[in-house]
Amino acid sequence: MIQVDSSCKLQQALDHARPGDVIELAEGEYRAKAVITTPNLTLIGAGAERTRIVWDDYAKKLDEKGVEYNTFRTWTLAVCADGVSMRELSIVNDSLHPEEKGQEVALTVYGDNFSMERCRLSSTQDTLFLGPLPADLIKRYNGFLPDNLRRDKPCRQRFSDCLIEGTVDFIFGCGEALFERCEIRSLADARDIGYAAAPAHALEQTEGFRFLNCRFTAQEGVSPGSIYLARPWRDYGLCRFENCTYGPHISPLGFDKWNDTNRDETARFYEEPPVTGRVEWVKAIG
């Protein structure tokens, strides 16, 4: 067991860890932008309200070369190793005002067999990115992102009893992820519209995002009917919603096809039990 308190440099502790180590983070706020590259590492906090890892990068921020960060460099914590697990902590991007600053990722996961329990992920637009990137973006960002952020193999992730909150597309990517008994909370946004999930799975992927026994809730100030459960970020995006409960902030239509695209023709969205009034292209789970 490696014990760390908020006076220590988080990245330094992560860099000194070995495969299989357990890092215990004491109560406090860790103001840090960090990357995990050690496999089979476990992070344990003192509780999601008591142990917080926080940073504030955003898509329109300029780096030292005058280049915008873009969505995929804004993470507070990036997991770039397999077999990593976390519990009892929060990961936060507190930049705020996404309508001006763009996307603001809290957690990026490029590792396989990732798990998270009783944690909180908090930001606004694009809170949680589940790698890998869509194939077209891997090509586009070649040379722009570090090698460990360009994994092209499917990654499996599991979130249990977590709170995940944001505004627009705040759970997105190509990961094969299970969310069980999670609270998916929509936050107020100046644009008065939001989307919980934005899947971009390739056609050959058969798992996608699965929301099982989750609660979709909203912060005070979110307008009734202003939030969609999901919209396909790429053709063939895959989402399943099973035995979930929805607040009045969820649009009766449930799903959006993504602006002026025809992705309603390829999206693989499923809901069980069926809900009256949903878009005609959502399917029952057979």
C-alpha positions in Angstrom: 0.0 0.0 0.0 1.4 3.4 -1.0 -0.1 6.2 1.0 -0.3 9.7 -0.5 -1.7 13.0 0.8 -2.7 16.1 -1.0 0.7 17.8 -0.3 2.4 15.3 -2.5 2.7 15.4 -6.3 0.2 13.0 -7.7 2.0 12.4 -10.9 5.2 11.6 -9.1 3.4 9.0 -7.0 1.9 7.4 -10.1 5.3 7.3 -11.8 6.9 5.5 -8.9 4.2 2.8 -8.7 4.7 -0.7 -9.9 2.2 -3.1 -11.5 -0.1 -4.4 -8.8 0.4 -1.6 -6.4 -2.4 0.0 -4.4 -2.2 3.8 -4.0 -4.3 5.2 -1.1 -5.2 8.8 -1.6 -6.0 10.6 1.7 -8.8 13.1 2.0 -8.1 16.4 0.2 -8.0 18.1 -3.2 -5.2 17.0 -5.5 -4.8 19.9 -8.0 -3.1 17.9 -10.8 -3.2 16.8 -14.4 -2.0 13.2 -14.4 -1.5 10.1 -16.5 -1.5 6.5 -15.4 0.9 4.3 -17.5 1.4 1.5 -14.9 -0.9 -1.6 -15.5 -2.9 -3.3 -12.7 -2.8 -0.2 -10.5 -5.5 0.5 -7.9 -6.4 4.0 -6.6 -8.5 4.2 -3.5 -9.7 7.5 -2.0 -11.4 8.4 1.3 -14.8 8.9 -0.4 -16.0 10.6 -3.5 -16.8 13.8 -1.6 -13.5 13.8 0.3 -10.8 12.8 -2.2 -10.9 15.0 -5.4 -8.5 15.1 -8.3 -9.1 18.4 -10.1 -7.8 20.3 -13.1 -9.2 22.9 -15.6 -8.0 22.4 -19.2 -10.4 23.0 -22.0 -10.5 22.6 -25.8 -10.0 26.2 -26.9 -7.1 26.8 -24.5 -3.7 27.4 -26.3 -0.6 25.3 -25.5 2.9 26.7 -25.4 3.0 26.5 -29.2 -0.2 28.4 -29.6 -2.1 25.3 -30.7 -5.6 24.6 -29.2 -5.7 21.7 -26.8 -8.7 20.1 -28.6 -11.0 17.8 -26.8 -8.5 14.9 -26.4 -5.9 16.8 -24.4 -8.2 18.4 -21.8 -8.4 15.4 -19.4 -7.8 15.8 -15.7 -6.8 12.2 -15.4 -5.8 9.8 -18.3 -5.6 6.1 -17.9 -3.2 4.6 -20.5 -2.7 1.2 -19.0 -4.7 -2.1 -18.6 -6.2 -3.4 -15.5 -6.5 -0.1 -13.6 -9.2 0.2 -10.9 -10.4 3.1 -8.8 -12.9 3.6 -6.0 -14.1 6.2 -3.5 -12.8 9.3 -5.2 -13.8 12.1 -7.6 -12.2 13.3 -10.8 -13.2 16.8 -11.8 -12.6 19.3 -14.6 -13.7 22.6 -13.1 -13.1 24.8 -16.2 -16.9 25.5 -16.6 -18.6 27.6 -19.4 -18.3 25.1 -22.2 -20.4 27.3 -24.5 -17.3 29.6 -24.6 -14.4 27.2 -23.9 -15.5 24.0 -25.7 -15.0 20.5 -24.4 -13.7 19.8 -20.9 -12.8 16.1 -20.2 -12.5 14.9 -16.6 -11.5 11.3 -17.2 -10.0 9.6 -20.3 -9.7 5.8 -20.4 -7.5 4.1 -23.0 -7.0 1.0 -21.0 -8.6 -2.4 -21.1 -10.3 -4.0 -18.1 -10.7 -0.7 -16.3 -13.1 -0.5 -13.4 -14.5 2.2 -11.2 -16.7 1.9 -8.1 -18.4 4.5 -5.9 -16.7 7.4 -7.7 -17.8 10.8 -9.1 -16.9 12.2 -12.5 -17.8 15.8 -12.9 -17.4 18.3 -15.7 -19.6 19.9 -18.4 -19.2 19.0 -22.0 -17.5 15.6 -22.7 -16.9 14.6 -19.0 -15.9 10.9 -19.7 -14.1 9.7 -22.8 -13.9 6.0 -23.3 -11.2 5.0 -25.8 -10.3 4.1 -28.3 -10.8 7.0 -30.7 -12.9 6.5 -33.8 -10.7 5.2 -36.6 -10.9 8.5 -38.6 -9.6 10.5 -35.6 -6.7 8.2 -35.0 -5.5 9.0 -38.5 -6.3 12.7 -38.2 -4.4 13.1 -34.9 -1.4 11.1 -35.8 1.6 13.1 -34.5 -0.7 15.4 -32.5 -1.4 13.0 -29.6 1.2 11.0 -27.6 1.5 7.3 -28.7 -0.2 6.1 -25.5 -3.3 8.1 -26.4 -3.8 6.5 -29.8 -4.7 3.0 -29.0 -6.8 1.4 -31.7 -8.0 -1.8 -30.0 -11.4 -2.0 -28.2 -11.2 -1.3 -24.4 -13.5 -2.7 -21.8 -14.6 -0.6 -18.9 -17.0 -1.0 -15.9 -18.6 1.6 -13.7 -20.5 0.6 -10.6 -22.5 2.8 -8.3 -20.9 6.0 -9.7 -22.2 9.5 -10.2 -21.3 10.9 -13.7 -22.4 14.4 -14.5 -22.2 16.9 -17.3 -24.1 18.7 -20.0 -23.4 17.7 -23.7 -22.1 14.3 -24.9 -20.7 13.7 -21.4 -20.2 10.0 -21.9 -18.6 9.4 -25.3 -16.2 7.3 -27.3 -15.8 3.8 -28.6 -15.2 1.9 -25.4 -17.2 -1.2 -24.5 -18.5 0.0 -21.2 -21.0 -1.2 -18.6 -22.7 1.3 -16.3 -24.5 -0.4 -13.4 -26.6 1.3 -10.7 -25.0 4.7 -11.7 -26.6 8.1 -11.4 -26.2 9.9 -14.7 -26.8 13.6 -13.9 -27.4 16.4 -16.4 -26.2 19.8 -15.4 -27.6 23.2 -16.4 -26.1 24.6 -19.6 -26.6 28.0 -21.2 -27.6 26.3 -24.5 -30.5 24.7 -22.8 -30.0 21.3 -24.5 -27.9 18.3 -23.7 -27.1 14.7 -24.5 -26.0 12.1 -22.0 -24.1 9.6 -24.3 -22.4 10.0 -27.7 -21.3 6.5 -28.8 -19.0 6.1 -31.9 -18.6 2.3 -32.1 -17.4 0.6 -35.2 -19.8 -1.8 -36.9 -17.8 -4.9 -35.8 -18.2 -3.9 -32.1 -21.1 -5.7 -30.4 -21.0 -4.4 -26.9 -21.0 -0.6 -26.9 -22.4 1.3 -23.9 -24.7 -0.6 -21.6 -26.7 1.3 -19.0 -28.1 -1.2 -16.5 -30.4 -0.1 -13.6 -29.2 3.5 -13.9 -30.9 6.7 -12.8 -31.0 9.6 -15.1 -31.4 12.8 -13.0 -30.9 16.5 -13.4 -29.6 19.5 -11.5 -32.1 22.2 -10.7 -32.4 24.6 -13.7 -32.4 21.9 -16.4 -35.5 22.4 -18.5 -38.0 19.6 -18.8 -37.6 17.6 -22.0 -34.3 19.3 -22.9 -31.9 16.3 -22.5 -31.6 13.3 -24.9 -30.3 10.0 -23.7 -27.9 9.5 -26.6 -26.9 10.6 -30.1 -24.5 8.8 -32.4 -21.2 10.5 -32.7 -20.3 8.2 -35.6 -22.3 5.7 -37.7 -23.1 2.5 -35.9 -22.8 4.0 -32.4 -24.2 1.4 -29.9 -26.1 2.0 -26.7 -28.4 -0.1 -24.5 -30.6 1.2 -21.8 -32.0 -1.5 -19.5 -34.3 -1.0 -16.6 -33.3 2.6 -16.2 -35.4 5.4 -14.6 -35.7 8.9 -16.1 -36.5 12.3 -14.7 -38.7 14.8 -16.6 -35.6 16.5 -18.1 -35.4 13.6 -20.6 -37.0 14.3 -23.9 -40.0 12.1 -24.7 -38.2 11.3 -28.0 -35.3 9.9 -26.0 -32.7 10.0 -28.8 -31.3 12.4 -31.4 -29.7 11.5 -34.8 -26.9 14.1 -34.5 -27.7 17.4 -36.2 -28.3 17.1 -40.0 -26.8 13.6 -40.5 -28.6 10.3 -41.4 -27.1 8.4 -38.5 -30.6 7.4 -37.4 -30.3 4.9 -40.3 -27.2 3.2 -38.7 -27.4 3.9 -35.0 -27.8 0.8 -32.8 -29.9 2.2 -29.9 -31.9 -0.2 -27.7 -34.2 0.4 -24.7 -35.9 -2.1 -22.4 -38.7 -1.8 -21.3 -39.9 0.2 -24.4 -41.1 3.7 -23.7 -44.0 5.2 -25.5 -43.2 8.2 -27.8 -39.6 7.4 -28.5 -38.1 7.9 -32.0 -39.1 5.1 -34.3 -35.5 4.0 -34.9 -34.8 2.9 -31.3 -35.2 -0.8 -30.9 -36.4 -3.1 -28.1 -33.7 -5.4 -26.6 -34.5 -8.9 -28.1 
